[in-house]
């Protein structure tokens, strides 16, 4: 019995270590060459993308979730998931190697469509791989420590990805016509005045995408070393029955209702954060990366808190906090203008804290309510439907792109109007969340009371209550 327990702990520990190492490669790849990367946004800006193009780019990231249920179909009769996950993810990642070819199109608009199509297929294939991975990891990591596992993993991954992104964004900004003293000194030190000219900037970005792809593929070799538990021997089930089974679960339907509304709200304005910073606030890519750094540092410092909070009090209580903060964050953007965006540094701290929790909850919540052995299909369907919801609102942000709005003393830019609407919609997501049931969860008021008592106990050195989770 002891040998079995020891072997089980050894597998978990090995899987934990390899998952973090592989995740570092994946994080670097994602920061540089996946939808949402500031480097992709910069390339689109150089190529003259319109608000509709940005809406499509953001929507494609969510549309890729529709591919997730295909991961269930692919592994329906397989005994192991590892190789399927690796090969499908590799097929998706290798496509970003060719993003730079968009610069060869005579018409820039054709090049933009080439980028969008390439990223759509790439994101879809990687989404299938992610669905297989989440089933693989849910079998490997016990539910009781899963919140801390994801928080610790994300903490390390983001730290490494952030450093490299910062270095590369500094070099991308060296191609801008206006260069500060430090940048000019650095260029002189390299003797590269001819290389760092504006006409070479797009090709430098193309090189970054090649580098990112090679890093991403290298990470899959590491992933191949991760252990996999043998899949459970269950009675054969038709694929159609597997897909329909979660919808017979009332609690899944309730969580899905919340998830759809939340993602609809998140999608409102999502294509315009980066372009608004670069075009309307006149921020450099380095300043944009500084904002990202503040956001990420706040996330890094809060991951441990969220992991422990979720494992102790549940996902629902944690999500209520994130909903409250999530609606507040867009409101800060209503008070920004060109040359006047210092408030965003504080907003970056707050949103970093909020998104750290949301990221863990999004992965962990559906796994916590899924029937045992059904995590993959629950997760795949949830991601597909909620991702579709965000895709719809993302596209709608571009289709119904508003004009400026005069609200008395202030004139809001079109993007700011959309941000404000999105913030209100986020707050309203608390209504469907109330109806979701989490068996092992603790009500928020009790969770906050226990947390306050814990803080008082740490400060005073006296801990009068031992709080037990249901």
C-alpha positions in Angstrom: 0.0 0.0 0.0 2.8 2.4 0.9 4.7 1.5 -2.3 1.6 2.3 -4.3 1.1 5.6 -2.6 4.8 6.4 -3.0 4.7 5.6 -6.7 1.6 7.7 -7.1 3.3 10.7 -5.4 6.3 10.2 -7.6 4.2 10.3 -10.8 2.5 13.5 -9.6 5.8 15.1 -8.7 7.4 14.2 -12.1 4.3 15.4 -13.9 4.4 18.7 -11.9 8.0 19.4 -12.8 7.7 18.5 -16.5 4.5 20.4 -16.9 6.2 23.6 -15.6 9.3 23.1 -17.8 7.2 22.4 -20.9 4.9 25.3 -20.0 7.8 27.8 -20.1 8.4 26.9 -23.7 4.7 27.2 -24.5 4.4 30.6 -22.6 7.3 32.1 -24.6 5.8 30.9 -27.8 2.4 32.2 -26.9 3.7 35.6 -25.8 5.4 36.1 -29.2 3.4 34.4 -31.9 -0.2 33.6 -30.7 -3.3 35.7 -31.0 -3.2 38.3 -28.3 0.6 38.8 -28.6 1.6 42.5 -28.8 4.0 41.5 -31.6 1.1 40.3 -33.7 -0.7 43.5 -33.0 2.3 45.6 -33.9 2.6 43.7 -37.3 -1.1 44.4 -37.9 -0.6 48.1 -37.1 2.4 48.3 -39.5 0.3 46.7 -42.3 -2.6 49.2 -41.8 -5.2 47.0 -40.2 -8.7 48.5 -39.6 -10.9 48.1 -36.5 -12.7 45.3 -38.3 -9.5 43.4 -38.8 -8.7 43.7 -35.1 -12.2 42.5 -34.3 -11.6 39.5 -36.5 -8.2 38.8 -35.0 -9.6 38.8 -31.5 -12.6 36.8 -32.5 -10.4 34.1 -34.1 -8.8 33.5 -30.7 -12.2 32.7 -29.2 -13.5 30.8 -32.3 -10.6 28.4 -31.9 -12.4 27.1 -28.8 -15.0 25.6 -31.1 -12.4 23.1 -32.1 -12.0 21.8 -28.6 -14.8 19.1 -28.8 -13.0 17.7 -31.8 -10.3 16.7 -29.3 -12.9 14.5 -27.6 -13.8 12.9 -30.9 -10.1 12.3 -31.7 -9.3 10.5 -28.5 -12.7 8.8 -28.1 -11.2 5.3 -28.8 -7.6 5.9 -28.0 -5.9 4.2 -25.0 -3.4 7.1 -24.5 -3.6 10.8 -25.1 0.0 11.9 -25.1 1.0 11.5 -28.8 -2.3 12.8 -30.1 -1.8 15.9 -28.0 1.8 16.5 -29.1 1.2 16.0 -32.8 -1.9 18.1 -33.1 -0.3 20.9 -31.1 2.9 20.7 -33.3 0.8 21.0 -36.4 -0.8 24.2 -35.0 2.5 25.8 -33.8 4.4 25.2 -37.0 2.1 27.3 -39.0 3.2 30.5 -37.3 6.6 30.0 -38.8 5.2 31.5 -42.0 3.6 34.6 -40.6 6.3 36.8 -42.1 5.3 35.7 -45.6 2.4 38.2 -45.3 5.0 41.0 -46.1 5.5 39.6 -49.6 1.9 40.2 -50.7 1.7 43.2 -53.2 -1.4 44.4 -51.4 -1.2 44.8 -47.7 -4.9 43.9 -47.2 -4.2 40.5 -48.8 -1.3 40.1 -46.4 -3.5 40.9 -43.4 -6.0 38.2 -44.5 -3.2 35.7 -44.9 -2.2 36.4 -41.3 -5.8 36.0 -40.1 -6.3 32.7 -41.9 -3.0 31.3 -40.8 -3.7 32.2 -37.1 -7.2 30.8 -37.3 -6.0 27.4 -38.4 -3.1 27.5 -36.0 -5.2 28.5 -33.0 -7.8 25.8 -33.8 -5.4 23.0 -33.9 -3.7 24.1 -30.7 -7.1 24.4 -29.1 -7.8 20.7 -29.9 -4.4 19.9 -28.3 -5.3 21.9 -25.2 -8.5 20.0 -24.7 -6.6 16.7 -24.8 -4.0 18.2 -22.4 -6.5 19.3 -19.9 -8.0 15.7 -19.7 -4.4 14.4 -19.4 -3.5 16.8 -16.6 -6.8 16.4 -14.7 -6.1 12.6 -14.5 -2.6 13.4 -13.2 -3.1 16.2 -10.7 -5.6 15.6 -7.8 -8.5 18.0 -7.4 -7.4 18.9 -3.8 -4.2 20.5 -5.0 -5.2 21.6 -8.6 -5.7 25.2 -7.7 -2.2 25.5 -6.2 -0.8 23.5 -9.1 -2.2 25.9 -11.8 -1.3 29.0 -9.7 2.3 27.9 -9.2 2.7 26.8 -12.8 1.3 30.1 -14.1 3.6 32.1 -11.8 6.7 30.5 -13.2 5.6 30.5 -16.8 4.6 34.1 -16.9 7.9 35.2 -15.2 10.0 33.7 -17.9 7.7 34.8 -20.8 7.6 38.3 -19.5 11.4 38.8 -19.4 11.9 37.6 -23.0 8.9 39.6 -24.2 10.4 42.7 -22.6 13.8 42.2 -24.2 12.3 41.7 -27.7 9.8 44.6 -27.4 12.8 46.9 -26.5 14.5 45.8 -29.7 11.3 46.3 -31.8 11.1 49.9 -30.6 14.7 50.5 -31.8 13.3 50.6 -35.3 11.0 53.6 -34.6 12.2 57.0 -36.0 12.3 58.7 -32.6 14.9 57.1 -30.4 15.9 58.1 -26.8 19.4 58.6 -25.6 19.7 55.1 -24.1 18.4 53.4 -27.3 20.7 55.5 -29.5 23.7 54.6 -27.3 22.7 50.9 -27.5 22.5 51.0 -31.3 25.9 52.7 -31.4 27.4 50.0 -29.2 26.1 47.4 -31.6 27.3 49.4 -34.6 23.9 48.6 -36.2 22.6 52.1 -37.3 21.8 50.8 -40.7 19.9 47.7 -39.5 17.6 49.5 -37.0 15.7 51.6 -39.6 11.9 51.7 -39.9 11.7 49.7 -43.1 13.3 46.7 -41.4 10.9 46.6 -38.4 8.4 44.3 -40.0 11.0 41.8 -41.1 12.4 41.8 -37.6 9.0 40.8 -36.4 8.9 38.0 -38.9 12.2 36.8 -37.4 10.6 36.8 -34.0 7.8 34.6 -35.2 10.3 32.1 -36.6 12.2 32.1 -33.3 8.9 31.6 -31.3 7.8 28.7 -33.5 11.1 26.9 -32.9 10.8 27.5 -29.1 7.2 26.2 -29.2 8.2 23.0 -31.1 11.1 22.5 -28.7 8.6 22.5 -25.8 6.7 19.6 -27.3 9.8 17.4 -26.9 9.7 18.2 -23.2 6.0 17.4 -23.1 6.7 14.0 -24.5 8.5 13.1 -21.2 5.4 13.9 -19.0 3.9 10.8 -17.5 0.4 9.7 -18.3 -1.9 7.6 -16.2 -3.6 4.7 -18.0 -7.1 5.7 -19.1 -9.9 4.2 -17.0 -11.6 1.1 -18.3 -15.2 2.3 -18.8 -18.1 0.8 -20.7 -18.1 1.7 -24.4 -20.1 4.8 -25.1 -21.3 6.3 -28.4 -19.6 9.6 -29.2 -23.0 11.3 -29.5 -23.9 10.2 -26.0 -20.7 11.6 -24.7 -21.4 14.9 -26.2 -25.0 15.0 -24.9 -24.3 13.8 -21.4 -23.1 17.1 -19.9 -26.3 18.8 -20.9 -28.3 16.4 -18.7 -26.4 17.9 -15.7 -28.3 20.9 -14.4 -25.3 22.4 -12.7 -23.3 22.2 -16.0 -26.1 24.2 -17.7 -26.1 26.8 -14.9 -22.3 27.2 -15.1 -22.6 27.4 -18.9 -25.1 30.1 -18.6 -22.7 32.2 -16.4 -19.8 31.4 -18.7 -21.6 32.5 -21.8 -22.7 35.8 -20.3 -19.2 36.4 -18.8 -17.5 35.7 -22.1 -20.0 37.9 -24.0 -19.0 40.7 -21.6 -15.3 40.1 -21.9 -15.5 40.1 -25.7 -17.0 43.6 -25.8 -14.1 45.8 -26.8 -11.5 43.1 -26.6 -10.0 43.8 -30.0 -9.2 47.4 -29.2 -7.1 47.4 -26.0 -3.8 47.1 -27.8 -4.6 49.3 -30.8 -6.1 52.0 -28.5 -2.8 52.1 -26.6 -0.7 52.3 -29.7 -2.8 54.7 -31.8 -5.0 56.8 -29.5 -2.8 57.1 -26.4 0.4 57.2 -28.6 2.2 54.7 -26.4 5.3 53.0 -27.7 5.5 49.2 -27.8 8.0 49.4 -24.9 5.5 51.4 -22.8 2.8 48.9 -23.8 5.2 46.2 -22.5 5.6 48.2 -19.3 1.9 48.1 -18.8 2.0 44.4 -19.5 4.8 44.1 -17.0 2.8 45.7 -14.2 -0.1 43.5 -15.1 2.0 40.4 -15.0 3.9 41.3 -11.8 0.5 41.8 -10.0 -0.5 38.4 -11.4 2.7 36.8 -10.2 2.3 38.1 -6.7 -1.3 37.1 -6.5 -1.2 33.5 -8.0 -0.3 32.0 -4.7 -3.1 33.8 -3.0 -5.6 32.7 -5.6 -4.4 29.1 -5.6 -4.8 28.7 -1.8 -8.1 30.7 -1.8 -9.6 28.5 -4.5 -8.5 25.2 -2.9 -9.8 26.3 0.4 -13.0 28.2 -0.4 -13.9 27.1 -3.9 -14.1 28.6 -7.4 -17.5 30.3 -7.1 -16.5 32.6 -4.2 -13.3 33.5 -6.0 -15.2 34.2 -9.2 -17.5 36.6 -7.4 -14.5 38.7 -6.4 -13.2 38.6 -10.0 -16.6 39.7 -11.4 -16.6 42.8 -9.1 -13.1 43.8 -10.1 -13.6 42.8 -13.8 -16.3 45.4 -14.2 -14.3 48.1 -12.6 -11.2 47.7 -14.7 -12.6 49.1 -18.0 -13.9 52.1 -16.3 -10.4 53.4 -15.6 -9.9 53.6 -19.4 -12.6 56.2 -19.7 -10.3 58.7 -18.0 -7.4 58.4 -20.4 -6.2 60.4 -23.4 -3.1 60.9 -25.4 -0.3 61.8 -23.0 -2.5 61.3 -20.0 -2.6 57.6 -19.1 -0.9 57.3 -15.8 -4.0 55.9 -14.3 -3.4 52.7 -16.4 -0.4 51.8 -14.2 -2.8 51.4 -11.3 -5.4 49.7 -13.5 -2.7 47.3 -14.6 -2.1 46.2 -11.0 -5.8 45.7 -10.3 -6.5 43.8 -13.6 -3.4 41.7 -13.1 -4.7 40.6 -9.7 -8.1 39.9 -11.2 -7.0 38.0 -14.3 -4.7 35.8 -12.3 -7.7 34.5 -10.4 -9.9 34.4 -13.5 -7.3 32.3 -15.4 -7.1 29.7 -12.7 -10.9 29.6 -12.1 -11.7 29.3 -15.8 -9.6 26.1 -16.0 -10.5 24.7 -12.6 -14.3 25.5 -12.2 -15.5 23.3 -15.0 -13.2 20.4 -13.8 -14.5 20.8 -10.2 -18.2 20.2 -11.3 -17.5 17.6 -14.0 -18.5 14.0 -13.5 -15.5 11.8 -12.7 -13.8 10.6 -15.9 -15.9 13.1 -18.0 -13.6 16.2 -17.5 -12.5 16.3 -21.2 -15.9 16.5 -22.7 -17.2 18.9 -20.1 -14.2 21.1 -20.6 -14.4 20.9 -24.4 -18.1 21.8 -24.7 -17.8 24.5 -22.1 -14.9 26.1 -23.9 -16.5 25.8 -27.3 -19.8 27.4 -26.3 -18.3 30.2 -24.1 -15.7 30.9 -26.7 -18.4 31.2 -29.3 -20.1 33.7 -27.1 -17.0 35.9 -26.9 -16.4 35.5 -30.6 -19.9 37.0 -31.3 -19.4 40.0 -29.0 -15.9 40.5 -30.3 -17.1 40.7 -33.9 -20.1 42.8 -32.9 -17.6 45.3 -31.4 -16.2 45.8 -34.9 -19.5 45.6 -36.8 -21.2 48.1 -34.5 -18.1 50.3 -34.0 -19.6 53.5 -32.5 -18.6 57.1 -33.0 -17.3 59.5 -30.4 -19.7 60.2 -27.5 -20.0 63.6 -25.8 -20.9 63.2 -22.1 -20.6 66.8 -21.0 -17.1 67.6 -19.9 -15.6 64.7 -21.7 -15.6 63.4 -25.2 -15.2 59.6 -25.2 -13.3 57.9 -28.1 -15.2 55.1 -29.8 -13.1 52.5 -28.0 -13.9 54.1 -24.7 -17.6 53.8 -25.3 -17.2 50.1 -26.0 -15.0 49.7 -22.9 -17.7 51.2 -20.7 -20.4 49.0 -22.1 -18.3 45.9 -21.5 -17.6 46.9 -17.9 -21.3 47.1 -17.1 -22.0 43.8 -18.8 -19.2 42.2 -16.7 -20.9 43.4 -13.5 -24.2 41.9 -14.6 -22.5 38.4 -14.9 -22.9 38.1 -11.1 -26.6 37.2 -11.6 -26.2 33.9 -13.4 -23.2 33.1 -11.1 -25.4 33.0 -8.0 -27.3 30.0 -9.3 -24.2 27.8 -9.9 -23.7 25.1 -7.2 -20.2 24.1 -6.1 -20.5 21.2 -3.6 -17.1 21.8 -2.0 -17.4 25.6 -2.0 -17.7 28.0 0.8 -20.0 31.1 0.6 -18.1 34.3 -0.1 -19.1 36.0 3.1 -17.7 33.1 5.2 -14.6 33.0 3.0 -14.0 36.7 3.5 -14.6 36.4 7.2 -12.2 33.5 7.5 -9.6 35.4 5.4 -9.9 38.5 7.7 -9.5 36.4 10.8 -6.5 34.8 9.3 -4.9 38.2 8.6 -5.7 39.3 12.1 -4.2 36.1 13.4 -1.0 36.5 11.5 -0.7 40.1 12.6 -1.5 39.4 16.3 0.1 36.0 16.5 -3.1 34.5 17.7 -5.4 32.3 15.5 -8.6 31.6 17.4 -10.6 29.7 14.7 -9.7 26.7 12.7 -11.8 27.0 9.6 -12.8 23.8 7.9 -13.9 23.5 4.3 -17.2 21.7 3.6 
